[in-house]
Amino acid sequence: MTDDNRVTDDQPASPVDAASPVDAAIAGGARSPERGRVGWLGTTVAIFFGLFYAYDLWQAISNMVGLPAEYTALGLNSSTVPWWVLVVGVAVPIVVYSAAFLIGYRQSVWRKALIFVVGIAVTSGLGLSVIALADDALTRVILPK
């Protein structure tokens, strides 16, 4: 009975010694499976999830442009616009995407995708919180106690 997991003399010891690109890929993957590669698939995952973060950023910029106009249309002073909430709304997608990118940099593709999904959940939750805070600030300006 032979052990299929042991290295034999006919298998290359490193990707450089491999006879074909397939042997090189197998040897390179077997060499360090816990270390992720930064290749085209990892880059594709980062770009794919980056589109979702860009959409959240687009919404935050839209809120920053549209909310002062809405305050003006309601006849309110533009100094009552909660600018800190709007700035936080713009910063959150950028900061969370950057953190997810750095955390998942040398991870496997599946781990990287999972990190980006968690980041999108955090960004969406914080984005909804920012909208709720802006709505609360508008309600306090219109209907003071």
N, C-alpha and C positions, 0 to 999 in steps of 0.2 A: 504494500500500500504506500503510495507516495503522498507527500504533503504538497498541495498545490500552492500554498502561500509562501513557500521558501524560494529564494532566488537561486536559479540554476546558472550554469556557466553560459548558456546560450542567451540569457537575458542581459541587456545592457545595464551597467552599474549606474550610469548617469545619462542625461539627455544628450550630452555631447557624444557619447559612445554609441548612440542609437543608430541603427541602419536606416530607418525610415521615419518620417514625421509622426506616424502613429505610435511607433515605439518610443519616440522622444516625448510625446504627450503623455503616454502611460507612465513612463519612468519619471517624468516631471511631476505628475499628479501623485504618484506613489511616494515620492520623496518627502513631501511635506503636506499631507492632506489637511492639517489644521490651519495652515496659513493660506488665506485667500489670495487670489490673484487680482491684479488690477488690469483687466483686459477689456475687450470690446463689450462683453456681456455685462460686466460690472458698470462700465460707462453708460451702456444703454439703459440699465436699471436706474442709474442716477439721473439721466436725462428724462426718462419716462416719469419718474416721481417728481422731478423738478417742474414739470408742466403743471402738476397739481398745486405745488407750492406757488408757482407763478400766478395761478388763478386766484389763490387766496391773497397774494400780494396785490393783484389787480383790483380785487374787491376792496381791500383796505385803502388803496389810493383813490378809488372811486368814492369811498366814504369821506375821505379827507377833502376831496374836491366838492362833493355834493352836499355835505352837511352844512357848511357855512351858507351855501345858496338857499338851502331849505330854511335855515334860521332867518335869513333876510326876507324870504317870501312870507314867513309868519310874522314879520314885523319886529323881530327880536334883534337886540344889539349883537353884533358879531363878536364882541368881547366875551359873551357867555358861551361860546363854542368850547366844548371840552377838548382842547388841543392835545393834552397829554394822552387822552384815550385814543385819539386818532393816530398820534405818533407811535404809541405802543402797538396799535393795530398794524401799522406798516412794518415795524421792526420785528414782530413775532415771526412771520414766515421766513424772513431772511436769517434770523438767529437760529431758528429750529432746523432749517434746511442745512445750514452750515454745521451745526452740531451733529446732525444725522450723517452728513457726509464725512465728517472727521471721525466719528465713532465707527462707521461702517467702512472706512477706507481700505483696510486690509482684511476684511471679513469675506466669507464666502458669499456667493450671489444671493442665496436664500436668506442668510442672516442680514445682508445689506438691505434686501427688499423688506424684511420684517422691521428693521430699524426705521426705514423710510415710512412704512405704514404707521408705526407708532408715532412718528413725528407728525404725520398728517393728522392723526387723531388729536394730538396735543395742539396743533395749530388751529384745527377746526373748533376745538373746545374753547381755546383762548379767544378766537375770533368771535364766537357767539357771546362770550363774556364781555368783550369790548362793545359789541352791538347793544347788549343789555345795559351796560354802564352808560353808553351814549343816550339810550332811550330814557334811562332813569334821570340823567342830567337834563334832558329836554323837558321831561315831566316836571322836574323841580323848578325849572325856569318858568314854564307856562302856568303851573298850578302851585305857587308857593304856599306853604302851610300857614 
